[in-house]
Amino acid sequence: MSKLSDALSAALSHEFRARAADLHQGADPLSDDRFWQKPFSHGNAIGHLLLHLTGNLSYYPLGRNARSSGRGYKALKAGSSVARRIA
């Protein structure tokens, strides 16, 4: 990789880790019920929002190798224990 690619990769990796830590700080104290509870009737639960974010990150910026290798993207069912651990 070039120096620019290395620098960008390091910066993005650092930013993703920092945002993940922020998300964990807010989501970890929640019980499973609260994690998946809608804040209001037409709102999204934090669990659903994090599930979508995780899927998007897995498929787009982080999933290029998975897509090119044929492993592809697998959707996770909201509320599953796997989804909670990933989010």
N, C-alpha and C positions, 0 to 999 in steps of 0.2 A: 504494500500500500504506500501511497505517497504521504508526505508529511501532512498535507491538508486533510486527506482522508483519515489519517490517524487522529489528528486533532479533532475533527468533526465527530468521529466515532467515540472518542473519549468524552467529549462535551455532551453528546446526546445520551450516552450511557450514564454519566453523572446526573444529568437532568431527570432521566427516567427513574433512577434510584431515589433521588430526592423527592420526586412527586409520589412514588410508591410509599415512601416512609410517611409522607403527609397523609396519604389515603389510609394507611394502616392505623395511624394515630387516631383518626376519626372513626374508623369502622370497627377496629378490634374491641372496643369496650361494649359494642352493641350485642345484645342477645341475638340468637338466630331469628326469633320472631320479629324483633325490631329491625334487623338487617333487611328483611324481606317485606316489611310493612310499608304500604304506600302512605306518604304524608297527608294526602287528601285524595278524593275519589279519582281524579284524572291525573294524578302525579305518578312519578316513578319511585320505587323503593331504591335506596342506596345500593342494595344488592343487584338490582336490575341494571342500574347505571354502570356499576363496576363490571358486571358481566359483559355488557356491550363494549366497554372500553377495553377489557382484556381480550375479547374476541377480535376487535379491530386491530389492536396492537399485535396480536398473534398472526393475524392474516396479512396485514399490510407491511409495516416496517420490519417486524421481527420474523415474519413468516415466509419470506422469499425462499429460503432454503427448503422449508417444508413443502412449499408448493412445487418447486422445481424437482424435488425428489419423488413426487407422487404421493407423499403422505397426506397432503392437503389439510384443509380446515375442518374441524369437527365441532359442531355447535354443542354447547352444554345446556342442559335443561336447568332453567332457573330454579333455585332452591335446592339443587343437588349438593351433596357434601363435597363433591369435586369442585363445583362452581364456587362454593364458599371458601375452600382452601386456596383456589387460584386468585380470587378477588382479594 
